[in-house]
Amino acid sequence: MYATINPYNNSLVQSFSLDSLPDVELSYTAFRYWRALSFAERNAQLQRVADLLNKQKEQFAALITLEMGKPIRESVYEIEKTITAFDYYLAQAEAILQPEMVESNASKSYIRYDPMGVLFSIMPWNFPFWQVFRFAVPALVSGNVTILKHAPNVPQCARAIENLFHESGIQDGVFKNYFLSNEDAARLIADKRIVGLSFTGSDATGSKLAEMAGRHIKKCVMELGGNDAFIVLADADVAAALEGAVKSRSINSGQACNGAKRFILVPEVANEFTEKLIAAVQSLTVGNPLEAKTQIGPLARPDLAAKVNKQVAQSIADGAQAHWGAELPQAVGNFVRPVVLTDVKPGVLSFHEELFGPVWSVVAAKDEYDAVALANQSDFGLAASVWTADLTKAEQLAAELEVGNVFINDVVKSDVRLPFGGVKRSGFGRELSAYGLKEFVNIKTVYLR
């Protein structure tokens, strides 16, 4: 069911009927028009979308918080970050996609980058604007068009995004949103006019979608979950690392794939860092996400909160020790009480599974090499952060970490100028930067003799 259900009180705001199977011919017709435009012409139209997004920033931020529950200041930041995708690609895409001359035996040979066609994106609820646009802007600026299936619990965000394109006067079919069943999404992937698939979400769903895409020989990018390591070494600035640990795990109320989840500490800093982390988590304000003081809001859906609570209970049964944060507000929303789990080690559930909520899992390491080994002892490989004063050592450890992103003395975050994606069960392909721009273009060799 596509519906807006307020996560703070679980009240039904509005429900939506499913759409019929998308009109792919409409999108394909729009592609033939859109690809023929110059970069300047496409940029001018997309700039109008960015301008409208910025103009209605506060309205869209409130809609994000209403539908998925993140604290309002974070929703405002999400819209601001979304605009950076327009800023970067409208300025850089034409240069990145210029034909590249290559010396060969030919009298002339070069590589050109052509749009592929109609792309299908299936996007998550946790960053309902940023995730859509970080795929859509590079896809559109390169000459593709796209069909969106957004998460069923953020339907108004999905419609608002589509309306931006209508209000900007962009031809119908360049960007279309549909409320689709899973069965119709599978039919769409099988349609010969769909040339690529981008998915952000869980590894379980990603595995099924990648299988479908492979069956129909469709290019795809999979940005999946993570169980990111946050490694604190003996010479780290503990105060800075502590601030990063709280920020990385509490953003989106713990519902971020690139948020740190396993806090791996060497003996020299373990006691101090753990004590201060517990105190910091206990001081976090849990409550109404529309209030500026709130740091931890409700999770997006009741089933998500129930899953995290079950995972925490199992981790405790496996031997972890729980240090609870603030009491939950007197509300019927999807709250999970913040908690620091200590004595987490291989065999404890939270060491192995991604917990999508405000849960800090503290892992003891023997030394820095053991810390890297523990970090790599995961089915996921999205990102890791390393905290140390020795930058040379940090870069050496970065080479050993089996992840797609390593941040040194900072929290992991996506930046439109840098590629973002993972390895292992965290997925494949890259979003953002020049690498993300080239994921959905035909890299074509032209050879003249």
C-alpha positions as CSV (number, residue, x, y, z in Angstrom):
1,M,0.0,0.0,0.0
2,Y,1.3,3.5,-0.9
3,A,0.4,5.7,2.0
4,T,1.6,8.6,4.2
5,I,1.6,7.3,7.8
6,N,3.0,9.8,10.3
7,P,5.8,7.8,12.1
8,Y,5.5,10.0,15.2
9,N,1.9,8.9,15.9
10,N,1.2,6.2,13.3
11,S,-1.8,8.2,12.0
12,L,-2.9,7.7,8.4
13,V,-2.5,11.0,6.5
14,Q,-3.3,9.9,3.0
15,S,-3.4,6.7,0.9
16,F,-2.9,6.2,-2.8
17,S,-4.1,3.7,-5.4
18,L,-1.6,1.7,-7.4
19,D,-1.0,2.9,-11.0
20,S,-1.3,0.7,-13.9
21,L,1.8,-0.5,-15.8
22,P,3.8,2.5,-16.9
23,D,3.5,3.9,-20.4
24,V,7.0,3.1,-21.5
25,E,6.3,4.3,-25.1
26,L,5.7,7.8,-23.6
27,S,9.1,7.7,-21.9
28,Y,10.8,6.3,-25.1
29,T,9.3,9.1,-27.2
30,A,10.5,11.6,-24.6
31,F,14.0,10.0,-24.8
32,R,14.2,10.6,-28.5
33,Y,13.4,14.3,-27.9
34,W,15.6,14.7,-24.8
35,R,18.7,13.1,-26.2
36,A,18.6,15.4,-29.3
37,L,19.0,18.5,-27.1
38,S,22.3,20.1,-26.5
39,F,23.9,20.0,-23.0
40,A,23.1,23.7,-22.7
41,E,19.4,23.1,-23.5
42,R,19.1,20.2,-21.1
43,N,21.0,22.2,-18.4
44,A,18.7,25.1,-18.7
45,Q,15.6,23.0,-18.2
46,L,17.1,21.1,-15.3
47,Q,18.2,24.4,-13.7
48,R,14.6,25.3,-13.5
49,V,13.9,22.1,-11.4
50,A,16.8,23.1,-9.1
51,D,15.5,26.6,-8.7
52,L,12.0,25.4,-7.8
53,L,13.5,22.8,-5.3
54,N,15.4,25.5,-3.6
55,K,12.5,27.9,-3.5
56,Q,10.3,25.3,-1.8
57,K,13.0,23.9,0.5
58,E,11.1,24.3,3.7
59,Q,7.9,22.8,2.3
60,F,9.7,19.7,1.0
61,A,11.7,19.3,4.3
62,A,8.4,19.3,6.3
63,L,7.1,16.6,3.8
64,I,10.1,14.4,4.3
65,T,9.7,14.6,8.1
66,L,6.0,13.9,7.9
67,E,6.5,10.8,5.8
68,M,9.6,9.1,7.2
69,G,10.2,10.8,10.5
70,K,13.7,12.3,10.4
71,P,14.4,15.4,12.5
72,I,13.4,18.5,10.6
73,R,16.8,20.1,10.5
74,E,18.2,17.0,8.8
75,S,15.3,17.2,6.3
76,V,16.3,20.8,5.4
77,Y,19.9,19.6,5.0
78,E,18.8,16.8,2.7
79,I,17.2,19.3,0.3
80,E,20.3,21.6,0.5
81,K,22.5,18.6,-0.3
82,T,20.2,17.6,-3.2
83,I,20.8,20.9,-4.9
84,T,24.6,20.2,-4.9
85,A,23.9,17.4,-7.4
86,F,22.5,20.0,-9.8
87,D,25.3,22.4,-9.1
88,Y,28.0,19.8,-9.9
89,Y,26.5,18.0,-12.9
90,L,25.2,21.0,-14.7
91,A,28.6,22.6,-14.5
92,Q,30.7,19.5,-15.2
93,A,28.8,16.9,-17.2
94,E,29.5,18.3,-20.7
95,A,33.2,18.3,-20.1
96,I,33.2,14.8,-18.6
97,L,31.3,13.4,-21.5
98,Q,33.3,15.0,-24.3
99,P,34.6,12.5,-26.9
100,E,38.0,11.2,-25.9
101,M,40.6,10.9,-28.6
102,V,42.8,7.8,-28.4
103,E,46.0,7.1,-30.4
104,S,45.7,3.7,-32.3
105,N,46.4,2.2,-35.7
106,A,43.4,4.1,-37.0
107,S,43.7,7.4,-38.8
108,K,41.3,8.6,-36.1
109,S,39.9,6.8,-33.1
110,Y,37.9,8.0,-30.1
111,I,35.5,7.2,-27.3
112,R,32.1,8.9,-27.2
113,Y,29.6,8.7,-24.4
114,D,26.0,8.4,-25.7
115,P,22.8,8.2,-23.6
116,M,21.3,4.7,-23.3
117,G,17.6,5.3,-23.2
118,V,14.8,4.7,-20.6
119,L,16.2,3.9,-17.1
120,F,14.2,2.5,-14.2
121,S,15.0,3.5,-10.7
122,I,13.7,1.9,-7.4
123,M,14.5,4.2,-4.5
124,P,14.4,4.1,-0.7
125,W,12.6,6.1,1.9
126,N,15.5,7.1,4.1
127,F,16.7,10.0,1.9
128,P,13.6,10.4,-0.3
129,F,14.8,13.4,-2.2
130,W,18.6,13.0,-2.2
131,Q,18.6,9.4,-3.3
132,V,16.3,10.0,-6.2
133,F,18.2,13.1,-7.5
134,R,21.7,11.7,-7.0
135,F,20.7,9.1,-9.6
136,A,18.4,11.2,-11.7
137,V,20.4,14.3,-12.3
138,P,23.4,12.6,-13.9
139,A,21.1,10.2,-15.8
140,L,19.1,13.1,-17.2
141,V,21.9,15.5,-17.9
142,S,23.6,12.8,-20.1
143,G,20.5,12.5,-22.2
144,N,18.6,9.5,-20.6
145,V,15.1,9.6,-19.3
146,T,13.8,7.8,-16.2
147,I,10.9,6.1,-14.5
148,L,10.8,6.1,-10.7
149,K,9.3,3.6,-8.4
150,H,9.7,5.2,-4.9
151,A,9.2,3.5,-1.6
152,P,5.6,3.0,-0.7
153,N,5.8,5.0,2.6
154,V,7.0,8.3,0.9
155,P,4.4,8.7,-1.9
156,Q,3.9,12.4,-1.4
157,C,7.7,13.0,-1.7
158,A,7.6,11.0,-4.9
159,R,4.7,13.1,-6.4
160,A,6.4,16.3,-5.3
161,I,9.5,15.3,-7.1
162,E,7.6,14.5,-10.3
163,N,5.6,17.8,-10.0
164,L,8.9,19.7,-10.0
165,F,9.5,18.5,-13.6
166,H,5.9,19.4,-14.6
167,E,6.2,22.8,-13.1
168,S,9.5,23.3,-14.8
169,G,7.9,22.7,-18.2
170,I,10.0,19.7,-19.0
171,Q,8.4,17.4,-21.6
172,D,6.1,14.7,-20.1
173,G,8.0,11.4,-20.0
174,V,11.4,12.7,-19.2
175,F,10.8,12.0,-15.6
176,K,7.9,9.8,-14.5
177,N,6.8,8.5,-11.1
178,Y,4.5,5.5,-10.8
179,F,3.0,3.8,-7.7
180,L,3.8,0.2,-8.8
181,S,3.3,-3.2,-7.3
182,N,6.4,-5.4,-7.1
183,E,4.9,-7.6,-9.9
184,D,4.6,-4.6,-12.2
185,A,8.1,-3.5,-11.3
186,A,9.3,-6.9,-12.5
187,R,7.4,-6.6,-15.7
188,L,9.0,-3.2,-16.3
189,I,12.5,-4.6,-15.8
190,A,11.7,-7.2,-18.5
191,D,10.5,-4.6,-21.0
192,K,12.9,-4.4,-23.9
193,R,12.6,-0.6,-23.9
194,I,14.0,-0.4,-20.4
195,V,17.8,-0.4,-20.7
196,G,19.0,0.0,-17.1
197,L,18.1,-0.3,-13.4
198,S,19.3,1.7,-10.4
199,F,18.4,0.4,-7.0
200,T,19.2,1.6,-3.5
201,G,18.0,-0.5,-0.6
202,S,18.6,-3.8,1.3
203,D,21.0,-6.5,0.1
204,A,18.1,-9.0,0.2
205,T,16.0,-7.0,-2.3
206,G,19.0,-6.0,-4.3
207,S,19.9,-9.6,-4.8
208,K,16.5,-10.3,-6.3
209,L,16.5,-7.3,-8.5
210,A,20.1,-7.9,-9.8
211,E,19.0,-11.5,-10.7
212,M,16.0,-10.0,-12.7
213,A,18.3,-7.5,-14.4
214,G,20.8,-10.2,-15.2
215,R,18.1,-12.5,-16.6
216,H,17.2,-9.7,-19.1
217,I,20.7,-8.5,-19.7
218,K,20.1,-5.0,-18.2
219,K,22.9,-2.8,-16.9
220,C,22.3,-2.1,-13.2
221,V,23.8,-0.3,-10.2
222,M,23.1,-1.7,-6.8
223,E,23.7,0.5,-3.7
224,L,22.9,-1.7,-0.8
225,G,23.3,-1.9,3.0
226,G,26.4,-1.6,5.2
227,N,27.7,-2.6,8.6
228,D,30.4,0.1,8.6
229,A,33.4,0.0,10.9
230,F,34.5,3.1,12.8
231,I,38.1,2.4,13.9
232,V,39.7,4.4,16.7
233,L,43.4,4.0,17.1
234,A,45.6,4.8,20.1
235,D,46.7,8.3,18.9
236,A,43.3,9.4,17.9
237,D,41.8,12.7,19.0
238,V,39.2,11.1,21.2
239,A,37.0,14.1,21.5
240,A,36.8,14.5,17.7
241,A,36.2,10.8,17.3
242,L,33.5,10.8,19.9
243,E,31.7,13.6,18.2
244,G,31.9,11.7,14.9
245,A,30.7,8.5,16.4
246,V,27.5,10.2,17.8
247,K,26.9,12.1,14.6
248,S,27.5,9.2,12.2
249,R,25.2,6.8,14.1
250,S,22.4,9.2,15.0
251,I,21.8,10.8,11.6
252,N,18.4,9.9,10.3
253,S,17.8,8.3,13.7
254,G,20.3,5.6,12.7
255,Q,18.7,4.8,9.4
256,A,21.6,5.5,7.0
257,C,23.4,2.7,5.1
258,N,26.7,4.7,5.4
259,G,26.3,5.4,9.1
260,A,28.9,3.8,11.4
261,K,27.6,0.8,13.1
262,R,30.6,-1.2,14.6
263,F,32.9,1.0,16.7
264,I,36.2,-0.9,16.8
265,L,38.5,0.3,19.6
266,V,42.2,-0.6,20.4
267,P,43.0,-1.1,24.1
268,E,44.6,2.3,24.7
269,V,41.4,4.2,24.0
270,A,38.7,1.6,24.7
271,N,37.7,2.5,28.2
272,E,37.8,6.3,27.8
273,F,36.0,6.2,24.5
274,T,33.3,3.7,25.6
275,E,32.5,5.6,28.8
276,K,32.2,8.9,27.0
277,L,30.2,7.4,24.2
278,I,27.7,5.9,26.7
279,A,27.3,9.3,28.3
280,A,26.9,11.1,25.0
281,V,24.2,8.7,23.8
282,Q,22.4,8.9,27.1
283,S,22.2,12.7,26.6
284,L,20.5,12.5,23.2
285,T,17.1,14.0,22.9
286,V,14.4,11.6,21.6
287,G,11.1,13.0,20.5
288,N,8.9,14.8,18.0
289,P,10.9,15.2,14.8
290,L,9.3,18.5,14.0
291,E,10.8,20.1,17.1
292,A,14.2,21.7,16.6
293,K,15.7,20.2,19.8
294,T,15.0,16.6,18.7
295,Q,18.1,14.5,17.8
296,I,16.5,11.1,17.5
297,G,13.1,10.8,15.9
298,P,10.9,7.7,15.3
299,L,11.9,5.1,12.7
300,A,10.1,5.2,9.5
301,R,7.7,2.3,10.0
302,P,6.5,0.1,12.8
303,D,8.0,-3.1,11.3
304,L,11.4,-1.4,11.1
305,A,11.3,-0.5,14.8
306,A,10.2,-4.0,15.7
307,K,13.1,-5.5,13.7
308,V,15.7,-3.3,15.4
309,N,14.3,-4.0,18.8
310,K,14.4,-7.8,18.0
311,Q,18.0,-7.5,16.8
312,V,19.0,-5.7,20.0
313,A,17.4,-8.3,22.2
314,Q,19.1,-11.1,20.3
315,S,22.5,-9.3,20.5
316,I,22.0,-9.1,24.3
317,A,21.1,-12.8,24.4
318,D,24.3,-13.4,22.4
319,G,26.4,-11.8,25.2
320,A,26.4,-8.0,24.5
321,Q,25.8,-5.6,27.3
322,A,23.2,-2.8,26.9
323,H,23.7,0.8,28.1
324,W,20.4,2.5,27.4
325,G,19.9,6.1,26.4
326,A,16.9,8.4,27.0
327,E,13.5,7.0,27.9
328,L,11.1,7.0,25.0
329,P,8.5,9.8,24.8
330,Q,4.9,9.0,25.6
331,A,3.8,8.6,22.0
332,V,2.6,5.7,19.9
333,G,5.2,6.3,17.2
334,N,7.9,4.0,15.9
335,F,10.6,4.8,18.5
336,V,13.6,2.7,19.3
337,R,15.4,3.6,22.5
338,P,19.1,4.6,21.8
339,V,21.5,2.1,23.1
340,V,25.2,1.4,23.3
341,L,26.1,-2.3,23.1
342,T,29.4,-3.4,24.5
343,D,31.1,-6.8,24.5
344,V,30.2,-7.1,20.8
345,K,32.3,-9.7,19.0
346,P,32.0,-12.2,16.2
347,G,29.0,-14.4,17.1
348,V,27.0,-11.5,18.4
349,L,24.2,-10.6,16.0
350,S,25.0,-6.8,15.9
351,F,28.5,-7.7,14.8
352,H,27.2,-9.4,11.6
353,E,23.9,-7.7,10.8
354,E,23.1,-4.2,9.8
355,L,20.9,-2.6,12.6
356,F,19.0,0.3,11.0
357,G,18.4,2.3,14.1
358,P,20.1,4.2,17.0
359,V,22.4,1.4,18.1
360,W,26.1,1.7,18.7
361,S,28.0,-1.6,18.8
362,V,31.4,-1.4,20.5
363,V,34.0,-4.0,19.5
364,A,37.3,-4.5,21.3
365,A,40.4,-5.0,19.1
366,K,43.9,-6.3,20.2
367,D,45.7,-3.7,18.0
368,E,45.3,-1.8,14.7
369,Y,45.8,-4.9,12.6
370,D,43.2,-6.8,14.5
371,A,40.9,-3.8,14.1
372,V,41.2,-4.0,10.3
373,A,40.7,-7.7,10.4
374,L,37.5,-7.3,12.5
375,A,36.3,-4.6,10.1
376,N,36.8,-6.9,7.1
377,Q,35.1,-9.7,8.9
378,S,31.8,-8.7,7.4
379,D,29.6,-9.6,4.5
380,F,29.2,-5.9,3.8
381,G,31.8,-3.6,2.3
382,L,30.3,-0.1,2.0
383,A,32.5,2.1,4.0
384,A,34.8,2.6,7.0
385,S,36.3,5.5,8.9
386,V,39.7,5.5,10.7
387,W,40.6,7.9,13.4
388,T,44.3,8.5,14.1
389,A,46.9,11.3,14.1
390,D,49.2,9.2,11.9
391,L,47.9,9.9,8.4
392,T,50.6,7.8,6.7
393,K,49.4,4.8,8.8
394,A,45.8,5.7,8.0
395,E,46.4,5.5,4.3
396,Q,48.2,2.2,4.7
397,L,45.2,0.8,6.6
398,A,42.8,2.3,4.0
399,A,44.4,0.1,1.4
400,E,43.6,-3.0,3.5
401,L,40.0,-2.2,4.2
402,E,37.6,-4.1,2.0
403,V,35.1,-1.3,1.4
404,G,34.2,1.2,-1.3
405,N,34.8,4.3,0.8
406,V,37.4,5.1,3.6
407,F,37.2,8.4,5.5
408,I,40.1,9.3,7.8
409,N,39.3,11.5,10.8
410,D,35.8,12.3,9.5
411,V,32.5,10.5,9.2
412,V,31.6,8.7,6.1
413,K,29.3,10.8,3.8
414,S,28.4,11.0,0.2
415,D,29.9,13.9,-1.8
416,V,28.7,14.6,-5.3
417,R,32.4,15.1,-6.4
418,L,33.5,11.6,-5.2
419,P,32.3,8.2,-6.3
420,F,30.0,6.4,-3.8
421,G,29.3,2.6,-3.6
422,G,30.4,-0.6,-2.0
423,V,31.8,-4.1,-2.5
424,K,30.6,-7.5,-1.3
425,R,27.0,-7.5,-0.2
426,S,27.0,-3.7,-0.2
427,G,26.5,-3.8,-4.0
428,F,28.3,-2.8,-7.2
429,G,28.6,0.1,-9.5
430,R,29.1,3.7,-8.4
431,E,27.0,6.8,-8.0
432,L,28.1,10.4,-8.0
433,S,31.2,12.0,-9.6
434,A,32.4,11.3,-13.1
435,Y,32.2,7.6,-12.4
436,G,28.5,7.8,-11.5
437,L,27.8,9.9,-14.6
438,K,29.3,7.2,-16.8
439,E,27.4,4.2,-15.3
440,F,24.4,4.8,-17.6
441,V,26.0,5.9,-20.9
442,N,27.1,3.8,-23.8
443,I,30.9,4.0,-23.8
444,K,31.3,3.7,-27.6
445,T,34.4,3.2,-29.6
446,V,34.6,4.9,-33.0
447,Y,37.5,3.8,-35.3
448,L,38.2,5.4,-38.7
449,R,40.7,4.1,-41.2
